[in-house]
Amino acid sequence: MSKTIHSPDSRQIAEQYGIDLDSVTPLPHEHRLEKLSRVLSQTDVPFPIDPSVADDYFKLAQSGTPFGIGSLTEKTVNLAGFTNQQHYDALTLQDHLSWACLVAEQQQQKQEYACREYLEGEQKFEIRGTTIPDYYILNARIYQQTGWQLATVSEIIPAHVFFHCHSQRFFPVTTFMRPLGTDYLEEPDIGHDIAGHVATFTIPQVAQVMNNHGVANDIIHLEKQAKLQQATTPEERKKIEDDATELLLYAGRLYWFTVEFGLVLQDGQLKSFGAGILSSPGETRSSVDSQEPNRIIIDPADDKDLLRLATTDYLISEFQKTYFVLKDFNSLTSLTPERIVNVVETARRLPHHTWREIVPGDQVFNVGRAMTGPNEKYLQLLAGEPKDECLQRAAIRNLKMYQSGLEIRTDREQTFVDAMVPIPEWVQTEFNNRTKNGEFHDFPTR
Ligand SMILES: [Fe+2]
C-alpha cells in the first residue's frame, strides 16, 4: 500500500511531464508475485534459473521479506555493514512519481542520444514504466540476461566495497529516489542506479569491464592487506593505506570515463552509454550536443590512451568538461584487471591533467569552450584564481612532484613526461619559494 494520495502539486507536475497520474500506481504485492512467477519460469534466456532455485527465491518474495541481496546463485557478497533492503510497499507515491517523471524526461533524450544497445537493454529489463521496479523482479530479469545480480546498499558505500561487489558480479543499488524534479544528483539514487546503469549490462563488453574493475580492486585490496601484515609502525600502516586509496582513486577514473561518462561512435555519430550521463536528462543532451565540453577519441587498448584516462582528474559536482569517445565497444575488452592495476601504479608516479585540458597526442573530436591549456592551471594557481578545485589540486600535485623530482622507471613513463608541455621555469621557482613559506601546504592534491 502506498503512503500518500496524490496532491494537487503532484497533478500539476505529472501534467508537465505528460504523465497520466493514474498510471503511477504501484502493483500490489500479489500482482507483483504473479509477475515474478512468470519471469522466473522463462527458459529462452541466456542464464535460465534452475526451478528449485526459482522456487526458493519466489518463497522469499512471497513471505514479504524485503529484497536485500540477489540469491539466484550460490554466490553472495559481503557488504561490510552497508546492507539495505528495498521495502517496496513503503515507497511513497511521490517516489514513484519522481521515477515516472525522470523516466519520461530521460526517454525524450535517450531515444536521440543513447546508443542502440542501451535502448534495447531498457526494453529487456522493463525499466521504462511509471513505477519504481520491484527489485525481486528486476534482479531475476538482470540475472537471466547477464548473470549479474543486485545487492541493495545504504546510500554511499566506500569504493572498495562497491568494486568488490563488481568482482562477484553483484551491482550495488540504493533504495532512495531523488526528490521530484531533480535533474542531476552527486550521490547515486534509484534514478541513477536503475534508470541509468541497468541497461548498460546488456552491453557485454561494458558488463565485462565492470567485472574486471572489481577484480582489479580486489587485487589492490589483497596486496594492501599483505603489506599491512608486514608493517611494524603506525606510519608504515598509514602509508600503505594511503597508497592503496590512491590506486583505487585512479582505477576509479577509468571506470568514470567509460562506464559512467563514456561516449561511443555509432554510424559516425556520437552516442552516450555512460550511466552517469544517461541518468541525467540534461547531461544526456549536453554530452553529445553542447559546445562546452571537449570530446577526445580514445582506444583503451593503447597504453598511452589508458594512461591518459588514469592521469585525468575530474569533479563530480558539475557536468563533465571532457568526454572520452570509444570507436566501438570491443576496445573495452582490452581493459583486463592486470592492465588496470599496472596503469594505476604507473599513474601514481606521473604528473596529472585536469578535466578541461587538451594535451599533446590527444585525438581530438572537438575542442570545447571549457578547454584550458595545460599550463593555465599553474598560472591560475599562482594568481590565486584557479577556475575550479580540479585545476587547483592538479597544479599543486604536479608542482610538488617536480619539486621533489620525478621518479621515472620505464620508457613509457619517460615518453609520457616528454610529451607534456614544459612548465615555464619561473613558475616552478615561484612555487618553490612560496612553499618554503608554508603556502599550499594544506591544500588537497587528490
Ligand atoms: Fe554509477
Residues whose N, C-alpha, C, O or C-beta is under 5 A from the ligand:
A	BS01	LIG	A275
